[in-house]
C-alpha cells in the first residue's frame, strides 16, 4: 500500500498515475476502504501473522483488485522462517 501511495504522490508517469488513482477511487467507492483504512488493515494483518511466522514487514503488499464484479484482497507477504510453537 505504501508503494501505491508513493506512486500517487507523483513518483510515476502521469498516465499510469491517473489510472491508479481511478482504480483507487473505484475501490474506495465499492468497498468503502479509504487509504488510511487500507494502511490500518495492512498493519493489523502484519501484527497477526508475525505472531506465528517471521516475515519481511517492509516487503508486504496488500491490494484490492477487481475482476468483473468480484473484488479480491490480495496479500503478498514474504516469509522469512516459521516460529516454533512451545
N, CA, C and O atoms as a CHARMM CRD file, in Angstrom:
* protein
*
  344
    1    1 UNK  N      0.82200  -1.18600   0.00000 PROA 1      0.00000
    2    1 UNK  CA     0.00000   0.00000   0.00000 PROA 1      0.00000
    3    1 UNK  C      0.86700   1.25000   0.00000 PROA 1      0.00000
    4    1 UNK  O      0.53400   2.25200  -0.63300 PROA 1      0.00000
    5    2 UNK  N      1.98400   1.17800   0.71900 PROA 2      0.00000
    6    2 UNK  CA     2.86700   2.34600   0.75500 PROA 2      0.00000
    7    2 UNK  C      3.36400   2.71300  -0.63300 PROA 2      0.00000
    8    2 UNK  O      3.43800   3.88900  -0.99000 PROA 2      0.00000
    9    3 UNK  N      3.70400   1.68900  -1.41500 PROA 3      0.00000
   10    3 UNK  CA     4.18000   1.94800  -2.76600 PROA 3      0.00000
   11    3 UNK  C      3.10100   2.59500  -3.61600 PROA 3      0.00000
   12    3 UNK  O      3.37800   3.49200  -4.41200 PROA 3      0.00000
   13    4 UNK  N      1.88100   2.13900  -3.44500 PROA 4      0.00000
   14    4 UNK  CA     0.77700   2.73200  -4.19500 PROA 4      0.00000
   15    4 UNK  C      0.60000   4.19700  -3.79500 PROA 4      0.00000
   16    4 UNK  O      0.36300   5.05400  -4.64600 PROA 4      0.00000
   17    5 UNK  N      0.71700   4.47700  -2.50500 PROA 5      0.00000
   18    5 UNK  CA     0.59000   5.86600  -2.05600 PROA 5      0.00000
   19    5 UNK  C      1.74800   6.71500  -2.57300 PROA 5      0.00000
   20    5 UNK  O      1.55200   7.87000  -2.95100 PROA 5      0.00000
   21    6 UNK  N      2.95500   6.14500  -2.59000 PROA 6      0.00000
   22    6 UNK  CA     4.09600   6.87000  -3.14300 PROA 6      0.00000
   23    6 UNK  C      3.86600   7.20200  -4.60900 PROA 6      0.00000
   24    6 UNK  O      4.18300   8.30000  -5.06500 PROA 6      0.00000
   25    7 UNK  N      3.31100   6.24500  -5.34000 PROA 7      0.00000
   26    7 UNK  CA     3.02900   6.48800  -6.75600 PROA 7      0.00000
   27    7 UNK  C      2.01200   7.59800  -6.92600 PROA 7      0.00000
   28    7 UNK  O      2.10200   8.40600  -7.85100 PROA 7      0.00000
   29    8 UNK  N      1.03300   7.63200  -6.01600 PROA 8      0.00000
   30    8 UNK  CA     0.01800   8.67800  -6.10100 PROA 8      0.00000
   31    8 UNK  C      0.59500  10.06000  -5.81800 PROA 8      0.00000
   32    8 UNK  O      0.02200  11.07400  -6.21500 PROA 8      0.00000
   33    9 UNK  N      1.71000  10.09200  -5.14200 PROA 9      0.00000
   34    9 UNK  CA     2.33400  11.37800  -4.81200 PROA 9      0.00000
   35    9 UNK  C      3.25800  11.86200  -5.92100 PROA 9      0.00000
   36    9 UNK  O      3.98700  12.83500  -5.72800 PROA 9      0.00000
   37   10 UNK  N      3.24500  11.20100  -7.08600 PROA 10     0.00000
   38   10 UNK  CA     3.95400  11.73000  -8.23600 PROA 10     0.00000
   39   10 UNK  C      5.27300  11.08100  -8.58000 PROA 10     0.00000
   40   10 UNK  O      6.08500  11.69500  -9.27200 PROA 10     0.00000
   41   11 UNK  N      5.52200   9.87100  -8.12900 PROA 11     0.00000
   42   11 UNK  CA     6.78400   9.21900  -8.42500 PROA 11     0.00000
   43   11 UNK  C      6.65300   8.28000  -9.62300 PROA 11     0.00000
   44   11 UNK  O      7.48700   7.39100  -9.79400 PROA 11     0.00000
   45   12 UNK  N      5.63500   8.45600 -10.44800 PROA 12     0.00000
   46   12 UNK  CA     5.41500   7.61800 -11.60500 PROA 12     0.00000
   47   12 UNK  C      4.82900   8.48400 -12.71800 PROA 12     0.00000
   48   12 UNK  O      4.35700   9.59000 -12.45300 PROA 12     0.00000
   49   13 UNK  N      4.85300   8.00400 -13.94000 PROA 13     0.00000
   50   13 UNK  CA     4.33200   8.78700 -15.06000 PROA 13     0.00000
   51   13 UNK  C      2.87400   9.14200 -14.86300 PROA 13     0.00000
   52   13 UNK  O      2.13700   8.43600 -14.17400 PROA 13     0.00000
   53   14 UNK  N      2.46400  10.24200 -15.47300 PROA 14     0.00000
   54   14 UNK  CA     1.11700  10.76200 -15.24100 PROA 14     0.00000
   55   14 UNK  C      0.01300   9.82500 -15.73300 PROA 14     0.00000
   56   14 UNK  O     -1.00900   9.70400 -15.05800 PROA 14     0.00000
   57   15 UNK  N      0.17400   9.16700 -16.86300 PROA 15     0.00000
   58   15 UNK  CA    -0.87500   8.27200 -17.37700 PROA 15     0.00000
   59   15 UNK  C     -1.10400   7.09800 -16.42800 PROA 15     0.00000
   60   15 UNK  O     -2.24500   6.78300 -16.09200 PROA 15     0.00000
   61   16 UNK  N     -0.03600   6.46300 -16.00300 PROA 16     0.00000
   62   16 UNK  CA    -0.20900   5.32500 -15.10000 PROA 16     0.00000
   63   16 UNK  C     -0.66000   5.79000 -13.71700 PROA 16     0.00000
   64   16 UNK  O     -1.40600   5.08600 -13.03600 PROA 16     0.00000
   65   17 UNK  N     -0.21400   6.96200 -13.30800 PROA 17     0.00000
   66   17 UNK  CA    -0.66000   7.51800 -12.03400 PROA 17     0.00000
   67   17 UNK  C     -2.16000   7.79800 -12.07800 PROA 17     0.00000
   68   17 UNK  O     -2.88100   7.49000 -11.12900 PROA 17     0.00000
   69   18 UNK  N     -2.62200   8.37400 -13.16400 PROA 18     0.00000
   70   18 UNK  CA    -4.05000   8.65700 -13.30900 PROA 18     0.00000
   71   18 UNK  C     -4.86200   7.36600 -13.27700 PROA 18     0.00000
   72   18 UNK  O     -5.93300   7.31900 -12.67100 PROA 18     0.00000
   73   19 UNK  N     -4.35900   6.32600 -13.92400 PROA 19     0.00000
   74   19 UNK  CA    -5.04700   5.03600 -13.93500 PROA 19     0.00000
   75   19 UNK  C     -5.13200   4.46600 -12.52400 PROA 19     0.00000
   76   19 UNK  O     -6.18600   3.98100 -12.11200 PROA 19     0.00000
   77   20 UNK  N     -4.03400   4.52100 -11.78600 PROA 20     0.00000
   78   20 UNK  CA    -4.04300   4.00600 -10.40800 PROA 20     0.00000
   79   20 UNK  C     -4.98100   4.82000  -9.52700 PROA 20     0.00000
   80   20 UNK  O     -5.68200   4.25700  -8.68600 PROA 20     0.00000
   81   21 UNK  N     -5.00100   6.11200  -9.70500 PROA 21     0.00000
   82   21 UNK  CA    -5.91000   6.94900  -8.91200 PROA 21     0.00000
   83   21 UNK  C     -7.35100   6.55800  -9.18300 PROA 21     0.00000
   84   21 UNK  O     -8.15400   6.44100  -8.25800 PROA 21     0.00000
   85   22 UNK  N     -7.67600   6.35900 -10.44900 PROA 22     0.00000
   86   22 UNK  CA    -9.03300   5.95800 -10.80400 PROA 22     0.00000
   87   22 UNK  C     -9.37100   4.60900 -10.17800 PROA 22     0.00000
   88   22 UNK  O    -10.47500   4.42300  -9.66600 PROA 22     0.00000
   89   23 UNK  N     -8.43100   3.66700 -10.21600 PROA 23     0.00000
   90   23 UNK  CA    -8.67100   2.36400  -9.60500 PROA 23     0.00000
   91   23 UNK  C     -8.90400   2.50200  -8.10600 PROA 23     0.00000
   92   23 UNK  O     -9.79500   1.85700  -7.55300 PROA 23     0.00000
   93   24 UNK  N     -8.10600   3.34000  -7.44600 PROA 24     0.00000
   94   24 UNK  CA    -8.29300   3.54000  -6.00500 PROA 24     0.00000
   95   24 UNK  C     -9.63400   4.19400  -5.69300 PROA 24     0.00000
   96   24 UNK  O    -10.27800   3.84900  -4.70300 PROA 24     0.00000
   97   25 UNK  N    -10.05300   5.12700  -6.52500 PROA 25     0.00000
   98   25 UNK  CA   -11.35200   5.77800  -6.32700 PROA 25     0.00000
   99   25 UNK  C    -12.46400   4.74800  -6.47300 PROA 25     0.00000
  100   25 UNK  O    -13.39300   4.71600  -5.66700 PROA 25     0.00000
  101   26 UNK  N    -12.37000   3.90200  -7.50400 PROA 26     0.00000
  102   26 UNK  CA   -13.38600   2.86800  -7.71600 PROA 26     0.00000
  103   26 UNK  C    -13.40900   1.87500  -6.56500 PROA 26     0.00000
  104   26 UNK  O    -14.47800   1.49000  -6.09200 PROA 26     0.00000
  105   27 UNK  N    -12.23700   1.46300  -6.11600 PROA 27     0.00000
  106   27 UNK  CA   -12.15500   0.53600  -4.98900 PROA 27     0.00000
  107   27 UNK  C    -12.75500   1.16900  -3.74700 PROA 27     0.00000
  108   27 UNK  O    -13.51100   0.52800  -3.01600 PROA 27     0.00000
  109   28 UNK  N    -12.41500   2.43500  -3.51100 PROA 28     0.00000
  110   28 UNK  CA   -12.95700   3.12900  -2.34100 PROA 28     0.00000
  111   28 UNK  C    -14.47500   3.19300  -2.41100 PROA 28     0.00000
  112   28 UNK  O    -15.15900   2.94700  -1.41700 PROA 28     0.00000
  113   29 UNK  N    -15.00400   3.52600  -3.59500 PROA 29     0.00000
  114   29 UNK  CA   -16.45100   3.61900  -3.75000 PROA 29     0.00000
  115   29 UNK  C    -17.13800   2.28100  -3.52200 PROA 29     0.00000
  116   29 UNK  O    -18.21500   2.22700  -2.92900 PROA 29     0.00000
  117   30 UNK  N    -16.52600   1.21000  -3.98600 PROA 30     0.00000
  118   30 UNK  CA   -17.16000  -0.10400  -3.90500 PROA 30     0.00000
  119   30 UNK  C    -16.93700  -0.79500  -2.56500 PROA 30     0.00000
  120   30 UNK  O    -17.80300  -1.54200  -2.10800 PROA 30     0.00000
  121   31 UNK  N    -15.81400  -0.56600  -1.93900 PROA 31     0.00000
  122   31 UNK  CA   -15.50300  -1.25100  -0.68300 PROA 31     0.00000
  123   31 UNK  C    -15.61400  -0.34500   0.53000 PROA 31     0.00000
  124   31 UNK  O    -15.66400  -0.81800   1.66500 PROA 31     0.00000
  125   32 UNK  N    -15.65200   0.93600   0.29100 PROA 32     0.00000
  126   32 UNK  CA   -15.68100   1.93300   1.35900 PROA 32     0.00000
  127   32 UNK  C    -14.42700   1.83400   2.23500 PROA 32     0.00000
  128   32 UNK  O    -14.49700   2.04700   3.44500 PROA 32     0.00000
  129   33 UNK  N    -13.27000   1.50700   1.61800 PROA 33     0.00000
  130   33 UNK  CA   -11.98900   1.46300   2.32300 PROA 33     0.00000
  131   33 UNK  C    -11.12700   2.63700   1.87000 PROA 33     0.00000
  132   33 UNK  O    -10.70600   2.69500   0.71500 PROA 33     0.00000
  133   34 UNK  N    -10.87400   3.54700   2.75900 PROA 34     0.00000
  134   34 UNK  CA   -10.00500   4.68100   2.44200 PROA 34     0.00000
  135   34 UNK  C     -8.55000   4.21600   2.48100 PROA 34     0.00000
  136   34 UNK  O     -8.26100   3.15000   3.02500 PROA 34     0.00000
  137   35 UNK  N     -7.63000   4.99800   1.91100 PROA 35     0.00000
  138   35 UNK  CA    -6.20800   4.63300   2.01700 PROA 35     0.00000
  139   35 UNK  C     -5.75500   4.46100   3.47200 PROA 35     0.00000
  140   35 UNK  O     -4.92900   3.59600   3.76500 PROA 35     0.00000
  141   36 UNK  N     -6.28400   5.26600   4.36600 PROA 36     0.00000
  142   36 UNK  CA    -5.92300   5.14300   5.78300 PROA 36     0.00000
  143   36 UNK  C     -6.43300   3.82300   6.35600 PROA 36     0.00000
  144   36 UNK  O     -5.74100   3.17500   7.14100 PROA 36     0.00000
  145   37 UNK  N     -7.63000   3.43000   5.96700 PROA 37     0.00000
  146   37 UNK  CA    -8.17300   2.15800   6.43800 PROA 37     0.00000
  147   37 UNK  C     -7.38500   0.98900   5.85800 PROA 37     0.00000
  148   37 UNK  O     -7.17000  -0.01100   6.54400 PROA 37     0.00000
  149   38 UNK  N     -6.95100   1.10200   4.60600 PROA 38     0.00000
  150   38 UNK  CA    -6.12200   0.05400   3.99800 PROA 38     0.00000
  151   38 UNK  C     -4.80500  -0.07500   4.74700 PROA 38     0.00000
  152   38 UNK  O     -4.32200  -1.18200   4.98000 PROA 38     0.00000
  153   39 UNK  N     -4.22800   1.05800   5.12300 PROA 39     0.00000
  154   39 UNK  CA    -2.97200   1.04500   5.88300 PROA 39     0.00000
  155   39 UNK  C     -3.18200   0.37800   7.24400 PROA 39     0.00000
  156   39 UNK  O     -2.35100  -0.42100   7.67700 PROA 39     0.00000
  157   40 UNK  N     -4.29400   0.70200   7.92200 PROA 40     0.00000
  158   40 UNK  CA    -4.61300   0.07600   9.21000 PROA 40     0.00000
  159   40 UNK  C     -4.82800  -1.42600   9.04200 PROA 40     0.00000
  160   40 UNK  O     -4.36400  -2.22100   9.86000 PROA 40     0.00000
  161   41 UNK  N     -5.53000  -1.80700   7.98400 PROA 41     0.00000
  162   41 UNK  CA    -5.76900  -3.21300   7.70200 PROA 41     0.00000
  163   41 UNK  C     -4.45100  -3.95400   7.50900 PROA 41     0.00000
  164   41 UNK  O     -4.25400  -5.04200   8.05100 PROA 41     0.00000
  165   42 UNK  N     -3.55500  -3.35800   6.73400 PROA 42     0.00000
  166   42 UNK  CA    -2.24800  -3.97100   6.50000 PROA 42     0.00000
  167   42 UNK  C     -1.48700  -4.15000   7.80300 PROA 42     0.00000
  168   42 UNK  O     -0.91600  -5.21400   8.04300 PROA 42     0.00000
  169   43 UNK  N     -1.47000  -3.13300   8.64200 PROA 43     0.00000
  170   43 UNK  CA    -0.75500  -3.22600   9.91100 PROA 43     0.00000
  171   43 UNK  C     -1.33700  -4.31300  10.80600 PROA 43     0.00000
  172   43 UNK  O     -0.59000  -5.03300  11.46700 PROA 43     0.00000
  173   44 UNK  N     -2.66200  -4.43900  10.83700 PROA 44     0.00000
  174   44 UNK  CA    -3.27800  -5.46800  11.66600 PROA 44     0.00000
  175   44 UNK  C     -2.98600  -6.86400  11.12500 PROA 44     0.00000
  176   44 UNK  O     -2.73800  -7.78800  11.89900 PROA 44     0.00000
  177   45 UNK  N     -3.01100  -7.02400   9.81100 PROA 45     0.00000
  178   45 UNK  CA    -2.69000  -8.32000   9.20800 PROA 45     0.00000
  179   45 UNK  C     -1.25200  -8.69500   9.53800 PROA 45     0.00000
  180   45 UNK  O     -0.97600  -9.83500   9.91000 PROA 45     0.00000
  181   46 UNK  N     -0.34200  -7.74900   9.40500 PROA 46     0.00000
  182   46 UNK  CA     1.06700  -7.99100   9.72900 PROA 46     0.00000
  183   46 UNK  C      1.21500  -8.39100  11.18800 PROA 46     0.00000
  184   46 UNK  O      1.94900  -9.32700  11.50600 PROA 46     0.00000
  185   47 UNK  N      0.52700  -7.69000  12.07100 PROA 47     0.00000
  186   47 UNK  CA     0.61100  -7.97700  13.50900 PROA 47     0.00000
  187   47 UNK  C      0.18400  -9.40900  13.81500 PROA 47     0.00000
  188   47 UNK  O      0.84800 -10.10200  14.58700 PROA 47     0.00000
  189   48 UNK  N     -0.91100  -9.85400  13.22100 PROA 48     0.00000
  190   48 UNK  CA    -1.40800 -11.20900  13.46900 PROA 48     0.00000
  191   48 UNK  C     -0.45900 -12.25100  12.88400 PROA 48     0.00000
  192   48 UNK  O     -0.13200 -13.23000  13.55500 PROA 48     0.00000
  193   49 UNK  N     -0.02100 -12.05700  11.66400 PROA 49     0.00000
  194   49 UNK  CA     0.84100 -13.04500  11.01200 PROA 49     0.00000
  195   49 UNK  C      2.17500 -13.19000  11.74000 PROA 49     0.00000
  196   49 UNK  O      2.70000 -14.29800  11.85800 PROA 49     0.00000
  197   50 UNK  N      2.72700 -12.07700  12.23000 PROA 50     0.00000
  198   50 UNK  CA     4.02800 -12.15200  12.90800 PROA 50     0.00000
  199   50 UNK  C      3.96100 -12.89000  14.24700 PROA 50     0.00000
  200   50 UNK  O      5.00100 -13.20700  14.82400 PROA 50     0.00000
  201   51 UNK  N      2.76700 -13.16500  14.74400 PROA 51     0.00000
  202   51 UNK  CA     2.64300 -13.99400  15.94300 PROA 51     0.00000
  203   51 UNK  C      3.05700 -15.43400  15.64800 PROA 51     0.00000
  204   51 UNK  O      3.45700 -16.16600  16.55300 PROA 51     0.00000
  205   52 UNK  N      2.96000 -15.83400  14.38900 PROA 52     0.00000
  206   52 UNK  CA     3.18400 -17.22300  14.00700 PROA 52     0.00000
  207   52 UNK  C      4.40800 -17.44500  13.13000 PROA 52     0.00000
  208   52 UNK  O      5.06300 -18.48300  13.22600 PROA 52     0.00000
  209   53 UNK  N      4.71900 -16.48100  12.28000 PROA 53     0.00000
  210   53 UNK  CA     5.86600 -16.63700  11.38300 PROA 53     0.00000
  211   53 UNK  C      6.62000 -15.32100  11.25400 PROA 53     0.00000
  212   53 UNK  O      6.05600 -14.24500  11.45400 PROA 53     0.00000
  213   54 UNK  N      7.88800 -15.42000  10.92000 PROA 54     0.00000
  214   54 UNK  CA     8.71300 -14.23800  10.69700 PROA 54     0.00000
  215   54 UNK  C      8.56100 -13.81800   9.23900 PROA 54     0.00000
  216   54 UNK  O      8.70500 -14.63600   8.33000 PROA 54     0.00000
  217   55 UNK  N      8.26900 -12.54300   9.02400 PROA 55     0.00000
  218   55 UNK  CA     8.07100 -12.04100   7.66800 PROA 55     0.00000
  219   55 UNK  C      8.92800 -10.80200   7.43000 PROA 55     0.00000
  220   55 UNK  O      9.45000 -10.19600   8.36600 PROA 55     0.00000
  221   56 UNK  N      9.05900 -10.44400   6.16400 PROA 56     0.00000
  222   56 UNK  CA     9.73400  -9.20900   5.78300 PROA 56     0.00000
  223   56 UNK  C      8.68200  -8.10900   5.75100 PROA 56     0.00000
  224   56 UNK  O      8.01400  -7.90800   4.73700 PROA 56     0.00000
  225   57 UNK  N      8.53600  -7.39800   6.86300 PROA 57     0.00000
  226   57 UNK  CA     7.48400  -6.38300   7.01300 PROA 57     0.00000
  227   57 UNK  C      7.54300  -5.29800   5.93700 PROA 57     0.00000
  228   57 UNK  O      6.50600  -4.81000   5.48700 PROA 57     0.00000
  229   58 UNK  N      8.74900  -4.92400   5.52900 PROA 58     0.00000
  230   58 UNK  CA     8.90200  -3.84100   4.55600 PROA 58     0.00000
  231   58 UNK  C      8.47300  -4.24400   3.15100 PROA 58     0.00000
  232   58 UNK  O      8.20000  -3.38000   2.31800 PROA 58     0.00000
  233   59 UNK  N      8.40900  -5.53700   2.87900 PROA 59     0.00000
  234   59 UNK  CA     8.06600  -6.00000   1.53800 PROA 59     0.00000
  235   59 UNK  C      6.60200  -6.43600   1.41900 PROA 59     0.00000
  236   59 UNK  O      6.17900  -6.88000   0.35100 PROA 59     0.00000
  237   60 UNK  N      5.83400  -6.31700   2.48800 PROA 60     0.00000
  238   60 UNK  CA     4.42600  -6.71600   2.44800 PROA 60     0.00000
  239   60 UNK  C      3.64500  -5.76900   1.54100 PROA 60     0.00000
  240   60 UNK  O      3.77800  -4.54800   1.62600 PROA 60     0.00000
  241   61 UNK  N      2.83000  -6.35900   0.67700 PROA 61     0.00000
  242   61 UNK  CA     1.95400  -5.56900  -0.19300 PROA 61     0.00000
  243   61 UNK  C      0.54800  -6.12900  -0.09600 PROA 61     0.00000
  244   61 UNK  O      0.32600  -7.31700  -0.32900 PROA 61     0.00000
  245   62 UNK  N     -0.39400  -5.27600   0.24600 PROA 62     0.00000
  246   62 UNK  CA    -1.79300  -5.68100   0.31200 PROA 62     0.00000
  247   62 UNK  C     -2.57100  -4.75300  -0.60500 PROA 62     0.00000
  248   62 UNK  O     -2.52800  -3.53100  -0.46400 PROA 62     0.00000
  249   63 UNK  N     -3.27700  -5.35700  -1.54100 PROA 63     0.00000
  250   63 UNK  CA    -4.02300  -4.58300  -2.52400 PROA 63     0.00000
  251   63 UNK  C     -5.42400  -5.14800  -2.68900 PROA 63     0.00000
  252   63 UNK  O     -5.70100  -6.28500  -2.30600 PROA 63     0.00000
  253   64 UNK  N     -6.29700  -4.34000  -3.26200 PROA 64     0.00000
  254   64 UNK  CA    -7.63100  -4.78400  -3.63800 PROA 64     0.00000
  255   64 UNK  C     -7.66500  -4.74900  -5.15900 PROA 64     0.00000
  256   64 UNK  O     -7.34200  -3.73400  -5.77600 PROA 64     0.00000
  257   65 UNK  N     -8.06000  -5.86800  -5.75500 PROA 65     0.00000
  258   65 UNK  CA    -8.16000  -5.92800  -7.21100 PROA 65     0.00000
  259   65 UNK  C     -9.55800  -6.31200  -7.61700 PROA 65     0.00000
  260   65 UNK  O    -10.27500  -6.97300  -6.86600 PROA 65     0.00000
  261   66 UNK  N     -9.94100  -5.90300  -8.79200 PROA 66     0.00000
  262   66 UNK  CA   -11.26600  -6.16900  -9.30400 PROA 66     0.00000
  263   66 UNK  C    -11.16900  -7.08800 -10.50900 PROA 66     0.00000
  264   66 UNK  O    -10.29800  -6.92800 -11.36300 PROA 66     0.00000
  265   67 UNK  N    -12.07100  -8.04900 -10.56400 PROA 67     0.00000
  266   67 UNK  CA   -12.19800  -8.93600 -11.70700 PROA 67     0.00000
  267   67 UNK  C    -13.68700  -9.01100 -12.02200 PROA 67     0.00000
  268   67 UNK  O    -14.42800  -9.77900 -11.40800 PROA 67     0.00000
  269   68 UNK  N    -14.10800  -8.21100 -12.98000 PROA 68     0.00000
  270   68 UNK  CA   -15.54200  -8.11200 -13.25100 PROA 68     0.00000
  271   68 UNK  C    -16.23600  -7.47000 -12.07600 PROA 68     0.00000
  272   68 UNK  O    -15.89300  -6.36000 -11.66900 PROA 68     0.00000
  273   69 UNK  N    -17.20800  -8.16500 -11.53500 PROA 69     0.00000
  274   69 UNK  CA   -17.93800  -7.64300 -10.37500 PROA 69     0.00000
  275   69 UNK  C    -17.32600  -8.08800  -9.05200 PROA 69     0.00000
  276   69 UNK  O    -17.70600  -7.59500  -7.99000 PROA 69     0.00000
  277   70 UNK  N    -16.38500  -9.01200  -9.11600 PROA 70     0.00000
  278   70 UNK  CA   -15.74800  -9.53600  -7.90500 PROA 70     0.00000
  279   70 UNK  C    -14.54600  -8.69000  -7.52100 PROA 70     0.00000
  280   70 UNK  O    -13.82100  -8.19000  -8.38100 PROA 70     0.00000
  281   71 UNK  N    -14.34500  -8.53600  -6.21600 PROA 71     0.00000
  282   71 UNK  CA   -13.17400  -7.84000  -5.70200 PROA 71     0.00000
  283   71 UNK  C    -12.40200  -8.79300  -4.80600 PROA 71     0.00000
  284   71 UNK  O    -12.98200  -9.61000  -4.09000 PROA 71     0.00000
  285   72 UNK  N    -11.08900  -8.67100  -4.86100 PROA 72     0.00000
  286   72 UNK  CA   -10.21600  -9.56100  -4.10900 PROA 72     0.00000
  287   72 UNK  C     -9.21600  -8.75100  -3.29500 PROA 72     0.00000
  288   72 UNK  O     -8.64700  -7.77500  -3.78400 PROA 72     0.00000
  289   73 UNK  N     -9.01200  -9.15900  -2.07000 PROA 73     0.00000
  290   73 UNK  CA    -7.96300  -8.59700  -1.23800 PROA 73     0.00000
  291   73 UNK  C     -6.77100  -9.51900  -1.40600 PROA 73     0.00000
  292   73 UNK  O     -6.82300 -10.68700  -1.02200 PROA 73     0.00000
  293   74 UNK  N     -5.69200  -8.99200  -1.98100 PROA 74     0.00000
  294   74 UNK  CA    -4.50200  -9.78500  -2.25300 PROA 74     0.00000
  295   74 UNK  C     -3.38600  -9.36200  -1.31700 PROA 74     0.00000
  296   74 UNK  O     -3.12400  -8.17400  -1.13100 PROA 74     0.00000
  297   75 UNK  N     -2.74100 -10.34100  -0.73700 PROA 75     0.00000
  298   75 UNK  CA    -1.63400 -10.06800   0.17400 PROA 75     0.00000
  299   75 UNK  C     -0.39400 -10.81200  -0.30100 PROA 75     0.00000
  300   75 UNK  O     -0.40600 -12.03200  -0.46800 PROA 75     0.00000
  301   76 UNK  N      0.66500 -10.06100  -0.51200 PROA 76     0.00000
  302   76 UNK  CA     1.96700 -10.64200  -0.81400 PROA 76     0.00000
  303   76 UNK  C      2.82700 -10.42100   0.42500 PROA 76     0.00000
  304   76 UNK  O      3.19700  -9.29400   0.75600 PROA 76     0.00000
  305   77 UNK  N      3.13700 -11.53000   1.10300 PROA 77     0.00000
  306   77 UNK  CA     3.83300 -11.45400   2.38300 PROA 77     0.00000
  307   77 UNK  C      5.04000 -12.38400   2.34500 PROA 77     0.00000
  308   77 UNK  O      4.89500 -13.59500   2.50800 PROA 77     0.00000
  309   78 UNK  N      6.23100 -11.82500   2.13200 PROA 78     0.00000
  310   78 UNK  CA     7.43200 -12.66500   2.10400 PROA 78     0.00000
  311   78 UNK  C      7.71800 -13.26500   3.48000 PROA 78     0.00000
  312   78 UNK  O      7.82700 -12.54800   4.47500 PROA 78     0.00000
  313   79 UNK  N      7.83500 -14.58000   3.51500 PROA 79     0.00000
  314   79 UNK  CA     8.06500 -15.31000   4.76000 PROA 79     0.00000
  315   79 UNK  C      9.55700 -15.52500   4.95400 PROA 79     0.00000
  316   79 UNK  O     10.25600 -15.94300   4.03100 PROA 79     0.00000
  317   80 UNK  N     10.03900 -15.24100   6.14600 PROA 80     0.00000
  318   80 UNK  CA    11.44900 -15.48100   6.48400 PROA 80     0.00000
  319   80 UNK  C     11.62500 -16.88000   7.05000 PROA 80     0.00000
  320   80 UNK  O     12.38400 -17.67700   6.49800 PROA 80     0.00000
  321   81 UNK  N     10.93900 -17.19200   8.13900 PROA 81     0.00000
  322   81 UNK  CA    11.04900 -18.51200   8.75900 PROA 81     0.00000
  323   81 UNK  C      9.87100 -18.70100   9.70900 PROA 81     0.00000
  324   81 UNK  O      9.35500 -17.73300  10.26700 PROA 81     0.00000
  325   82 UNK  N      9.45800 -19.92900   9.88700 PROA 82     0.00000
  326   82 UNK  CA     8.35600 -20.22000  10.80400 PROA 82     0.00000
  327   82 UNK  C      8.85500 -20.14200  12.24400 PROA 82     0.00000
  328   82 UNK  O      9.96500 -20.57900  12.54700 PROA 82     0.00000
  329   83 UNK  N      8.03700 -19.58900  13.12100 PROA 83     0.00000
  330   83 UNK  CA     8.35700 -19.56600  14.54900 PROA 83     0.00000
  331   83 UNK  C      7.97600 -20.90800  15.13400 PROA 83     0.00000
  332   83 UNK  O      6.97900 -21.51000  14.73500 PROA 83     0.00000
  333   84 UNK  N      8.75800 -21.36700  16.06500 PROA 84     0.00000
  334   84 UNK  CA     8.47600 -22.65100  16.70600 PROA 84     0.00000
  335   84 UNK  C      7.44700 -22.46200  17.79600 PROA 84     0.00000
  336   84 UNK  O      7.50800 -21.51800  18.58400 PROA 84     0.00000
  337   85 UNK  N      6.49100 -23.38800  17.82300 PROA 85     0.00000
  338   85 UNK  CA     5.46900 -23.36200  18.87900 PROA 85     0.00000
  339   85 UNK  C      5.98500 -24.07700  20.09700 PROA 85     0.00000
  340   85 UNK  O      6.73200 -25.05000  19.98800 PROA 85     0.00000
  341   86 UNK  N      5.59300 -23.60500  21.24900 PROA 86     0.00000
  342   86 UNK  CA     6.03800 -24.22700  22.50300 PROA 86     0.00000
  343   86 UNK  C      4.92300 -24.98700  23.14100 PROA 86     0.00000
  344   86 UNK  O      5.10800 -25.57900  24.20500 PROA 86     0.00000
